[in-house]
Amino acid sequence: MFENEVLDRGERVLDGVESPRSVPAAHDPSFESDRQEVTARAPSPQESPAAGAPASPVRLESARPEATGKERRASFLRRRPVVSAIGAVLLASTIAGGSLYVDDARHFESTDDAFVAARQFSIAPKVSGYITAVPVTDNQYVKSGDVIARIDDRDYRTALEQAQAQVATAQASIENIDAQLDVQQAQISANQAQVDQAQAALVFAQQQAARYEHLEQTGYGTVQNAQQYTSQLHQQQAALASAQATLKLAQRQVEALKAQRNSAAASLAQAQANRDQAELNLSYTTVTAAQSGRVVNLGAGVGQFAQPGNSLTMFVPDQIWVTANFKEIQLDHMRPGDPVTLAIDAYPDRQIHGHLESVQPGSGTAFSLLPAQNATGNYVKIVQRVPVKIVMDDPPTDVALGPGMSVVPTARVDLRPSLYERLRRYL
């Protein structure tokens, strides 16, 4: 009866007393954790009939819930000091590491929407014919000028010989006309001499006619002599006119020969152009690489009939770069020249360095075949991606890199060292 009254008041319970209510609680682990050993004071005469009994240790059960949590934590720290210290260190390390990571991550921008790009193209012949040799194979690396395919050149060699013969004919025609011009110049000189001779004879005939005409008028000469020398004067005048006309004809013949020479020169130029075209056609029978790169998807074979413009193989040049499609919200601090670290999925152990060359002035969808029309219908704002061109500073030469290979670029947008980098430098 005394024990039940004490439990109802929520006061201390003697250590050695058991009751039906206290027995189940004694086996409860939570109950055992809330009990504490204390030293009880002696009960007063009003509280216990055994007033003179000596003081004995008692077990105290707290009735205050808020005090129980604090006492429980204090008890855990006292009982597990090492675990508590390790937990505190781990918590502090996590907070410090997270702060360093966030501060370091703000200096970089990265994306997994990036691929190797190149201006690959197809190689096709300019002339038709049967392929006689293909000295390359798939994925082979070739240098500028290396032969990729050869076409039967016999027809084109014959055409070149014909063009060269036409050139020789035109040159001979020009030489013939030049010789005629030289002859004509000599003829002009002879005609000029005849003109001079006729001119001198005409002067003498004029003097003779005048002399005999004077004698006939004075009576010292006969009329017959006067008429004879007058006739000779007329003959010399006609001879001089004939010589002058012959001289003009020779001079006009020079002009005609010059016109023929110009025509022959034009024919020579045309023949030379045909010869040059024939030489080009002959050179086109050897298909070569215009620059260094790799032969990809080779389709040419010996005996195949090649048509002008039909692809023989695809070609990937050495000049490659990375096109990274960053989100538009990542471009705020990106500038040309920013350093970039490239991680290629095909070669995860390699780290390639590069730099940002340019940012496309517009999103990728703006230059697509069917750009989005945001001015019609309902509109939902979507973060756009903008292609960024990244050039490799040290592209690997011992492995194959080609268009479409996945890359993860990490661009450094803040050149100032982060806290983590400063700590590494000092440590």
Order of alpha helices (4+ residues) and beta strands (2+ residues): alpha-beta-alpha-alpha-beta-beta-alpha-alpha-beta-beta-beta-beta-beta-beta-alpha-alpha-beta-beta-beta-beta-beta-beta-beta-beta-beta-alpha
